[in-house]
Amino acid sequence: MNMLRRHWPWLLAFIILLAIPFLFYDWSKGRHSGFVLTLMSEIGVMAIFALSYNMLMGQSGLLSFGHAVLLGMGAYCAAHVVLLVKAGAFWLPTELVPLAGGLGGLFFGYVFGWLVTKQRATAFAMITMGLGELVSAAALMFMGFFGGEGGIPIDRVMDTSVLGVRYSSPWQVYCLVLVWAFIAAALMRLQTQTPLGSMANATRDNFERAQFVGYDPRMVRLYQFTLAGFFAGIAGGLYVLIYEIVTFDTVSAAKSANALLAVYIGGAGGFFGPILGTFVVVLLQSGVSLLSNAWLLYVGVLFIVMVMYAPGGLIGLIFMHAPIWRAGRLRELALPYARAFPPALLVLLGFVLLVELASFTTIGAAQGKTFTIAGNTIDTMAPLPWVIALAALLLGGLWLRREARSFRERWDALMEGAKADSIKRQIDAGIAIVKTQEAVS
């Protein structure tokens, strides 16, 4: 009961994620939405992948440009294990296929980590970039293991489940992904509380001091890289079960960039930041890409905005409100946020309209598409839509700038009040301790 009280947020999150697909359930046909299940499964895989990347970037301060290599190698290992099981070489439960990918990622994490962790900082980033390009090229050359451009196709229905589940439907696969995502997230959370996790933070914050007290920073990096490979390999094994194929795309630089985007947008400073970033990135890729040809531009602009104005990511923005919340004055921000919302929405609408007009003028025209809003066709060559977009962008920007000044003043006042309340609580706690000691004496 005590454990349930402590870990109820995890249980609540699991129940919510399990229930989300039923919001899109087709009750007339009695089936789930395949798109939603695949999207949620992709979020689960990317969450594990982003958290494993944060073990390097967030915990150890290691910027990697080739983390997809660990995901891909784990996926290839899992695919070959499935083929061996199907051929009758040995028996393995379907539920443990992601673990096979994790062990593959662990092995290659140690092999590649032995090379790349000899350096740190910029040199480490450059070596991982070169390693990623090397493995991407090898995936097209060595047909026996990688399968070339066609990749390695599998059939996930192996009839070896210990639960009696065939995993022939996307719903069954999603449940498996969800369980493994929570297992992997819990293990990575525990790893942050181990001595290795603490030393990874120490080498990130002060490399020389960690070396001075007797630790080998290179070995800390190697162990951290190896463990990150294990969890990235689990994500790779789940990837194989979802799509029933693994190709050279899984080791590409684009896949590594997804992890970087998810971690930075979500925030590398908090454990749950990469998970928030994963939701944003996957929804932009899988959701917005169906609506707009310019979805990559939105991702790029969002990344730039986060770097410029919120380097702590989404989780950092949330943590910024913690002192005000502890002071019990968070509700006083409701009005400033409400006043800033209309100009921010106007800027967003103006920017999106401008981008879509440019997109349909070029790419859309080449594809023979027309720009429609609420069933009304918009002439992208007419000046009026462009004038409306520019006016909304400029007027909204000026309005937002004015509201930002008043919001900043209110924010500073609340932060000063929160600091004063915190100091007062500390003084009161100290006085209470002194009085208790005097009473005992």
C-alpha positions as CSV (number, residue, x, y, z in Angstrom):
1,M,0.0,0.0,0.0
2,N,2.9,2.3,0.8
3,M,4.5,1.5,-2.5
4,L,1.2,2.2,-4.3
5,R,1.0,5.6,-2.6
6,R,4.5,6.5,-3.6
7,H,4.2,5.4,-7.3
8,W,0.7,6.4,-8.1
9,P,1.7,8.9,-10.8
10,W,3.3,6.0,-12.8
11,L,0.2,3.9,-12.4
12,L,-2.1,6.8,-13.4
13,A,0.1,7.5,-16.5
14,F,-0.1,3.9,-17.5
15,I,-3.9,3.8,-17.2
16,I,-4.3,7.0,-19.2
17,L,-2.0,5.8,-22.0
18,L,-3.8,2.5,-22.0
19,A,-7.1,4.3,-22.3
20,I,-6.2,6.9,-25.0
21,P,-6.7,4.5,-28.0
22,F,-10.3,3.9,-26.8
23,L,-11.0,7.6,-27.5
24,F,-10.6,6.8,-31.2
25,Y,-12.3,3.3,-31.0
26,D,-14.8,2.6,-33.8
27,W,-17.6,1.1,-31.8
28,S,-19.7,0.4,-34.9
29,K,-17.0,-1.8,-36.4
30,G,-15.5,-3.0,-33.1
31,R,-11.9,-2.1,-33.8
32,H,-9.3,0.4,-32.9
33,S,-7.8,3.1,-35.1
34,G,-4.7,1.7,-36.7
35,F,-3.2,5.1,-37.1
36,V,-3.6,6.0,-33.5
37,L,-2.2,2.7,-32.2
38,T,0.8,3.0,-34.5
39,L,1.3,6.6,-33.4
40,M,1.1,5.8,-29.7
41,S,3.5,2.8,-30.3
42,E,5.9,5.1,-32.0
43,I,5.7,7.5,-29.1
44,G,6.5,4.6,-26.7
45,V,9.6,3.6,-28.7
46,M,10.8,7.1,-29.1
47,A,10.3,7.8,-25.4
48,I,12.7,4.9,-24.6
49,F,15.1,6.1,-27.3
50,A,15.0,9.7,-26.1
51,L,15.5,8.7,-22.4
52,S,18.5,6.5,-23.4
53,Y,19.9,9.5,-25.3
54,N,19.4,11.7,-22.2
55,M,21.7,9.3,-20.3
56,L,24.5,10.7,-22.5
57,M,23.4,14.3,-23.1
58,G,21.5,15.1,-19.9
59,Q,23.4,13.0,-17.3
60,S,26.9,12.9,-18.8
61,G,27.0,16.0,-20.8
62,L,27.9,14.0,-24.0
63,L,26.4,15.4,-27.2
64,S,26.1,12.4,-29.6
65,F,25.2,12.7,-33.3
66,G,25.1,9.0,-33.9
67,H,22.9,7.6,-31.2
68,A,20.7,5.9,-33.8
69,V,23.5,3.4,-34.4
70,L,22.7,1.8,-31.0
71,L,18.9,1.8,-31.8
72,G,19.6,0.3,-35.3
73,M,22.0,-2.4,-34.2
74,G,19.6,-3.5,-31.5
75,A,16.8,-3.6,-34.1
76,Y,18.9,-5.7,-36.5
77,C,19.9,-8.1,-33.7
78,A,16.3,-8.5,-32.6
79,A,15.2,-9.1,-36.2
80,H,17.8,-11.9,-36.6
81,V,16.7,-13.4,-33.3
82,V,13.1,-13.5,-34.6
83,L,14.2,-15.2,-37.8
84,L,16.1,-17.8,-35.8
85,V,13.1,-18.5,-33.6
86,K,10.9,-18.8,-36.7
87,A,13.4,-21.2,-38.2
88,G,13.2,-23.4,-35.0
89,A,16.9,-22.7,-34.0
90,F,15.8,-22.0,-30.4
91,W,12.7,-20.9,-28.4
92,L,12.2,-17.4,-27.2
93,P,9.0,-15.7,-25.9
94,T,7.8,-12.9,-28.1
95,E,7.7,-10.7,-25.0
96,L,11.5,-11.0,-24.7
97,V,12.3,-10.0,-28.2
98,P,13.0,-6.4,-27.1
99,L,15.4,-7.8,-24.5
100,A,17.3,-9.5,-27.3
101,G,17.5,-6.1,-29.0
102,G,18.7,-4.6,-25.7
103,L,21.5,-7.2,-25.4
104,G,22.5,-6.4,-28.9
105,G,22.6,-2.7,-28.1
106,L,24.5,-3.5,-25.0
107,F,27.2,-5.3,-26.9
108,F,27.6,-2.7,-29.6
109,G,27.3,0.0,-27.1
110,Y,30.4,-1.4,-25.4
111,V,32.3,-2.0,-28.6
112,F,31.6,1.5,-30.1
113,G,31.8,3.1,-26.7
114,W,35.3,1.8,-26.2
115,L,36.3,3.9,-29.3
116,V,34.2,7.1,-28.9
117,T,34.5,7.6,-25.1
118,K,38.2,8.1,-25.4
119,Q,37.3,11.7,-26.1
120,R,34.7,14.1,-24.7
121,A,33.0,17.4,-25.6
122,T,33.4,18.4,-29.3
123,A,35.7,15.5,-30.2
124,F,33.2,13.0,-28.8
125,A,30.4,14.6,-30.9
126,M,32.5,14.5,-34.1
127,I,33.5,10.9,-33.5
128,T,29.9,9.8,-33.0
129,M,28.9,11.6,-36.2
130,G,31.6,9.8,-38.1
131,L,30.6,6.5,-36.5
132,G,27.0,7.1,-37.6
133,E,28.0,7.7,-41.2
134,L,30.2,4.6,-41.1
135,V,27.5,2.3,-39.9
136,S,25.0,3.8,-42.4
137,A,27.3,3.1,-45.2
138,A,28.0,-0.4,-43.9
139,A,24.3,-1.1,-43.8
140,L,24.1,-0.8,-47.6
141,M,27.3,-2.8,-48.2
142,F,27.1,-5.9,-45.9
143,M,24.0,-7.7,-47.1
144,G,24.3,-10.7,-44.9
145,F,23.6,-8.9,-41.6
146,F,21.9,-5.6,-42.8
147,G,20.0,-6.8,-45.8
148,G,21.0,-3.8,-48.0
149,E,18.3,-1.3,-49.0
150,G,15.6,-3.9,-48.6
151,G,16.5,-4.4,-44.9
152,I,15.5,-7.4,-42.8
153,P,11.7,-8.2,-42.9
154,I,10.2,-10.4,-40.2
155,D,6.9,-11.8,-39.1
156,R,6.2,-11.0,-35.5
157,V,3.5,-13.8,-35.2
158,M,5.7,-16.5,-33.8
159,D,3.2,-18.4,-31.5
160,T,5.8,-18.4,-28.7
161,S,4.1,-16.0,-26.3
162,V,4.1,-17.1,-22.7
163,L,0.8,-15.1,-22.4
164,G,-0.9,-16.9,-25.3
165,V,-1.0,-13.7,-27.3
166,R,-0.2,-13.8,-31.0
167,Y,0.6,-10.1,-31.4
168,S,-1.2,-10.1,-34.8
169,S,-3.1,-6.8,-34.0
170,P,-1.7,-3.3,-33.5
171,W,-3.6,-3.2,-30.1
172,Q,-1.6,-6.2,-28.8
173,V,1.6,-4.7,-30.0
174,Y,0.8,-1.4,-28.4
175,C,0.2,-3.1,-25.0
176,L,3.6,-4.8,-25.2
177,V,5.3,-1.5,-26.2
178,L,3.6,0.3,-23.3
179,V,4.7,-2.3,-20.7
180,W,8.3,-2.3,-22.0
181,A,8.3,1.5,-22.1
182,F,7.4,1.7,-18.4
183,I,9.9,-1.0,-17.5
184,A,12.7,0.8,-19.3
185,A,11.7,4.2,-18.0
186,A,11.6,2.9,-14.4
187,L,15.1,1.2,-14.8
188,M,16.6,4.4,-16.3
189,R,15.0,6.4,-13.4
190,L,16.6,4.0,-10.9
191,Q,19.9,4.3,-12.7
192,T,20.0,8.0,-12.1
193,Q,20.1,7.2,-8.3
194,T,23.0,4.8,-8.5
195,P,26.7,5.7,-7.9
196,L,27.3,5.5,-11.6
197,G,24.5,8.0,-12.3
198,S,25.9,10.4,-9.6
199,M,29.4,10.1,-11.1
200,A,28.0,10.7,-14.6
201,N,26.6,14.0,-13.3
202,A,29.9,14.8,-11.6
203,T,32.0,14.3,-14.7
204,R,29.5,16.4,-16.6
205,D,29.6,19.3,-14.1
206,N,33.3,19.2,-13.2
207,F,35.5,16.8,-15.2
208,E,38.8,17.7,-13.4
209,R,37.4,17.4,-9.9
210,A,35.9,14.0,-10.6
211,Q,39.3,12.9,-11.9
212,F,41.0,14.4,-8.9
213,V,39.0,12.4,-6.3
214,G,40.1,9.2,-8.0
215,Y,37.4,8.3,-10.6
216,D,38.3,7.6,-14.2
217,P,36.0,9.8,-16.3
218,R,36.6,7.8,-19.4
219,M,35.3,4.6,-17.7
220,V,32.3,6.5,-16.4
221,R,31.6,7.6,-20.0
222,L,32.1,4.0,-21.3
223,Y,29.7,2.5,-18.7
224,Q,27.1,5.2,-19.4
225,F,27.4,4.8,-23.1
226,T,27.0,1.0,-22.8
227,L,23.9,1.2,-20.7
228,A,22.5,3.8,-23.1
229,G,23.1,1.2,-25.8
230,F,21.1,-1.4,-23.9
231,F,18.0,0.8,-23.6
232,A,18.3,2.1,-27.1
233,G,18.5,-1.6,-28.2
234,I,15.2,-2.3,-26.3
235,A,13.7,0.5,-28.3
236,G,15.1,-1.0,-31.5
237,G,13.6,-4.4,-30.6
238,L,10.2,-2.8,-30.1
239,Y,10.6,-1.0,-33.4
240,V,11.0,-4.3,-35.2
241,L,7.9,-5.7,-33.7
242,I,5.8,-2.7,-34.7
243,Y,6.9,-2.3,-38.3
244,E,8.1,-5.9,-38.9
245,I,11.1,-4.7,-40.8
246,V,14.3,-2.9,-40.1
247,T,16.2,-1.0,-42.8
248,F,19.3,1.3,-42.9
249,D,17.1,4.2,-42.0
250,T,17.2,3.1,-38.4
251,V,20.9,3.9,-38.1
252,S,20.7,7.2,-40.1
253,A,21.6,10.6,-38.9
254,A,17.9,11.7,-39.2
255,K,16.9,9.1,-36.5
256,S,19.7,10.5,-34.3
257,A,18.4,14.0,-34.9
258,N,14.9,12.9,-33.7
259,A,16.4,11.9,-30.3
260,L,18.3,15.2,-30.1
261,L,15.2,17.2,-30.9
262,A,13.1,15.3,-28.4
263,V,15.6,15.7,-25.6
264,Y,16.3,19.4,-26.2
265,I,12.7,20.4,-26.8
266,G,11.5,18.5,-23.7
267,G,14.5,19.5,-21.6
268,A,17.6,17.5,-20.7
269,G,17.6,18.9,-17.2
270,G,14.7,16.7,-15.9
271,F,14.2,13.0,-16.3
272,F,10.7,13.4,-17.8
273,G,11.7,16.2,-20.2
274,P,12.6,13.8,-23.0
275,I,9.2,12.1,-22.7
276,L,7.5,15.5,-23.2
277,G,9.7,16.2,-26.1
278,T,8.9,12.8,-27.6
279,F,5.2,13.6,-27.7
280,V,5.8,17.0,-29.4
281,V,8.3,15.6,-32.0
282,V,6.3,12.5,-32.9
283,L,3.0,14.4,-33.1
284,L,4.7,17.0,-35.4
285,Q,6.2,14.2,-37.6
286,S,3.2,11.9,-37.8
287,G,0.3,14.3,-37.3
288,V,1.3,17.7,-38.7
289,S,3.1,16.0,-41.7
290,L,-0.3,14.7,-42.8
291,L,-1.6,18.3,-42.9
292,S,1.3,20.3,-44.2
293,N,4.3,19.8,-46.5
294,A,6.2,22.3,-44.4
295,W,6.1,20.3,-41.1
296,L,10.0,20.2,-41.1
297,L,10.0,24.0,-41.1
298,Y,7.8,24.0,-38.0
299,V,10.1,21.6,-36.2
300,G,13.1,23.7,-37.1
301,V,11.5,26.9,-35.9
302,L,10.3,25.3,-32.7
303,F,13.8,24.0,-32.0
304,I,15.3,27.5,-32.6
305,V,12.7,29.2,-30.3
306,M,13.4,26.7,-27.6
307,V,17.2,27.2,-27.9
308,M,16.8,31.0,-27.8
309,Y,14.1,31.5,-25.2
310,A,13.8,28.2,-23.2
311,P,17.1,26.4,-23.2
312,G,15.8,24.3,-20.3
313,G,13.1,22.9,-22.5
314,L,9.5,22.3,-21.7
315,I,10.3,20.7,-18.3
316,G,12.5,23.7,-17.5
317,L,9.5,26.0,-18.1
318,I,7.5,23.9,-15.7
319,F,10.2,23.9,-13.1
320,M,10.4,27.7,-13.3
321,H,6.9,27.9,-11.8
322,A,7.8,25.7,-8.8
323,P,8.8,28.5,-6.4
324,I,5.6,30.4,-7.1
325,W,3.6,27.3,-6.7
326,R,5.2,26.5,-3.4
327,A,4.4,30.0,-2.2
328,G,0.8,29.4,-3.1
329,R,0.6,32.3,-5.6
330,L,0.4,30.4,-8.9
331,R,-3.1,31.5,-9.5
332,E,-1.9,35.1,-9.7
333,L,-0.3,34.2,-13.1
334,A,-3.7,33.2,-14.6
335,L,-4.6,36.7,-15.7
336,P,-1.1,37.6,-17.2
337,Y,-1.2,34.3,-19.1
338,A,-4.8,35.0,-20.3
339,R,-3.7,38.4,-21.5
340,A,-0.7,37.0,-23.4
341,F,-2.7,34.2,-25.0
342,P,-4.6,36.2,-27.7
343,P,-1.5,38.0,-29.2
344,A,0.5,34.7,-29.0
345,L,-2.3,32.9,-30.9
346,L,-2.4,35.8,-33.5
347,V,1.3,35.5,-34.1
348,L,1.0,31.7,-34.5
349,L,-1.9,32.0,-36.9
350,G,-0.1,34.6,-38.9
351,F,3.1,32.6,-39.1
352,V,1.3,29.4,-40.0
353,L,-0.7,31.2,-42.7
354,L,2.4,32.7,-44.1
355,V,4.2,29.4,-44.2
356,E,1.3,27.6,-45.8
357,L,0.9,30.3,-48.5
358,A,4.5,29.9,-49.4
359,S,4.3,26.1,-49.3
360,F,1.2,26.0,-51.6
361,T,2.7,28.5,-54.0
362,T,5.7,26.3,-54.5
363,I,5.4,22.6,-53.5
364,G,1.6,22.6,-53.5
365,A,1.5,24.1,-57.0
366,A,3.9,21.4,-58.3
367,Q,1.8,18.7,-56.8
368,G,-1.4,20.2,-58.1
369,K,-2.9,20.8,-54.6
370,T,-5.1,23.8,-53.6
371,F,-5.0,25.6,-50.3
372,T,-8.4,25.3,-48.6
373,I,-9.5,26.6,-45.2
374,A,-12.9,25.4,-43.8
375,G,-13.9,24.3,-47.3
376,N,-12.9,27.6,-48.9
377,T,-10.2,27.7,-51.5
378,I,-7.5,30.3,-51.0
379,D,-5.8,31.9,-54.0
380,T,-2.2,31.9,-53.0
381,M,-1.3,34.3,-55.8
382,A,-3.8,36.9,-54.6
383,P,-2.3,39.7,-52.4
384,L,-5.0,39.7,-49.8
385,P,-4.1,36.4,-48.0
386,W,-0.5,37.5,-47.8
387,V,-1.5,40.9,-46.4
388,I,-3.7,39.2,-43.8
389,A,-0.8,36.8,-42.8
390,L,1.8,39.6,-42.5
391,A,-0.6,41.9,-40.6
392,A,-1.5,39.2,-38.1
393,L,2.2,38.4,-37.6
394,L,3.3,42.0,-37.2
395,L,0.3,43.3,-35.1
396,G,0.4,40.1,-33.0
397,G,4.1,40.5,-32.4
398,L,3.8,44.2,-31.3
399,W,0.8,43.3,-29.1
400,L,2.7,40.3,-27.6
401,R,5.8,42.4,-27.0
402,R,3.7,44.9,-24.9
403,E,2.1,42.2,-22.9
404,A,5.4,40.5,-22.4
405,R,6.7,43.6,-20.5
406,S,3.8,43.6,-18.1
407,F,4.1,39.8,-17.7
408,R,7.8,40.1,-16.9
409,E,7.1,42.7,-14.2
410,R,4.4,40.5,-12.6
411,W,6.7,37.5,-12.9
412,D,9.6,39.3,-11.1
413,A,7.3,40.5,-8.4
414,L,6.0,37.0,-7.8
415,M,9.5,35.5,-7.8
416,E,10.6,38.1,-5.2
417,G,7.6,37.3,-3.1
418,A,8.3,33.5,-3.4
419,K,11.9,34.0,-2.3
420,A,10.8,36.1,0.7
421,D,8.2,33.4,1.6
422,S,10.9,30.7,1.3
423,I,13.3,32.6,3.5
424,K,10.5,33.1,6.1
425,R,9.7,29.4,6.1
426,Q,13.4,28.5,6.6
427,I,13.6,31.0,9.5
428,D,10.4,29.6,11.1
429,A,11.8,26.1,10.7
430,G,15.0,27.1,12.4
431,I,13.2,28.8,15.3
432,A,11.1,25.7,15.7
433,I,14.2,23.5,15.9
434,V,15.8,25.7,18.5
435,K,12.7,25.8,20.6
436,T,12.5,22.0,20.4
437,Q,16.1,21.6,21.5
438,E,15.5,24.1,24.4
439,A,12.5,22.1,25.5
440,V,14.4,18.9,25.5
441,S,17.2,20.5,27.5
